[in-house]
Amino acid sequence: MKTELITTMVSLVILVHFTTTTISSTTTLPSWIISFLPISLAMAAAAVTLPFAITTLHARTSRNNNGAAAAAIPGPRGWPLVGSLPAVWGPLMHRRLAALADAHGARRLMSLTLGATPVVISSHPETAREILSGAAFVDRPPKAAARELMFSRAIGFAPGAEGAGDYWRRLRRVAGAGMLSPRRLAALGPLRRRVADAMVARVAAAGQIGEVVAMRGLLQRASLESMAGSVLGLEGGAVSEELGEMVREGYELVGAFNLGDHYHTTMWGPLMDLWGVGPACRGLAARVRGYFGKIIEERSLAGNCHERDDLLSYMLGLPEDEKLEDSDVIAVLWEMIFRGVDVVAILLEWTMARITLHPDIQFKAHKEIDAVVGSHRITDADIPNLHFLQCIVKETLRMHPPGPLLSWARLAVHDARVGKHIVPAGTTAMVNMWAISHDKTIWGDPWVFRPERFREQDVNILGSDLRLAPFGSGRRVCSGRMMGLSTVQLWLGRLLQEYEWLPAKPIKLAESLRLSMEMKNPLVCRAVRRGEAA
Ligand code: HEM
């Protein structure tokens, strides 16, 4: 504790001394301004630094309920003002955090500060379970871009703590009943099949004119059509370019680095949005409101909600005493589309990259489809019998989880015990699922893509087994996990049933973590209709 306070204070003195001597020697400012500078700079720096220093100290040496000091949480000390932000931030943050946890012997729990934000990170299934299922970690830490884009009104960012969580629970229930429940998911099966047909037709069209297939564009288009159909009941030509553009723009903005997010515990946070993410989000939010508002108005005027089968119609058809405000309806519609589109396309792109890279695995998958499905087009009903295909998706989720740090972290609403440590209220808690799913003490040959491992041991990936929980776990587990998984499995099956996939250029598996972890170099393939010579 002493060392950290001293480091902080020394850096304050150096910072103030350096700044004021530089200014006084190079400017002609009046002397009274120069004499005030050290004080105001010291106050500014203290306002930024001290909360961070104090919260770090608190995080490291908190006391338990009996007053006994809990074990200090290991982790890097970090720099004054910025903490460990420069050391870990970037497109490979999950890997850097894993390396740091190893270096500090802190896989179970590591403490560090990012900017002024105290953070703990678990890279171990046991502590991951305590965090994700613990009653304390039910909120999300503030993120300006997401708040501006209305997510603070929607499911993902609404507070989930006892008492404050009624709103969150209500929205989750509505989205479940209107779109994500098993019954609704089954009802939306024909839509997913139509979208798959359209996707296969696009691949065929590219083949006829001798073009290679740019997988990212193909999969994003399919994903957008599927979500627009499920959420808004729009299909084919009715799915406008504008919707796709808004999703892409939102993805860029929420995934962009915003320094202010790491200083939200200080008064300087809002001033640190150096790249103007906030204003850009406000502009996009206005467009989103206009776009969805118009659709809601048209649907209300048409008055045919009870004949339709989409989330919007379900929400508009709710009985008067259960009706949601228009702003909440818009937030949920937008959130579903925004969340669903990219992550499904990203997971499928990784899966197709693996299939293309490993012809032996592709051969086995073809054989299974031929044996189990025969000549009819794959439907959802075939998926439970396509065990190897399911193993391929699981292995892709293990090696390339779209949310390696589980996308959006959790925030402790009160002090909580994790392992032998006490994590104070206000701490951001993260789970490094990528580190867990690459841990050689858990997974044999973790760097080898081997779907068969899931034939040897059955691992439930929906949140009950923390060795592989790519959809999170506990109360805030991904509410769209069944929809995401069903879509990916069905479309993978269709793409494999119709085609043999070959690389159009060397496949690189480099990662880039923004909002989700995507392939750094988009995948480009050649598709050869099965049965035809390559
Ligand atoms: C393959 C696809 C997907 C993956 C890998 C994925 C992953 C995740 C993860 C890791 C979380 C955080 C969970 C936690 O904190 O424990 C999450 C939350 C969430 N996901 Fe997904 N997701 C996928 C598809 C979808 C789809 C298709 C939808 C909706 C259409 C969706 C909607 C949500 C929502 C609403 C939350 C916030 C839940 C809450 O805070 O209560 N996800 N997802």
Boltz pocket constraint, residues with backbone or C-beta under 6 A from the ligand:
constraints:
  - pocket:
      binder: B
      contacts: [[A, 132], [A, 155], [A, 156], [A, 157], [A, 172], [A, 335], [A, 336], [A, 337], [A, 339], [A, 340], [A, 341], [A, 343], [A, 344], [A, 347], [A, 402], [A, 403], [A, 406], [A, 407], [A, 408], [A, 409], [A, 469], [A, 470], [A, 471], [A, 472], [A, 473], [A, 474], [A, 475], [A, 476], [A, 477], [A, 478], [A, 479], [A, 480], [A, 481], [A, 483], [A, 484], [A, 485], [A, 488]]
      max_distance: 6.0
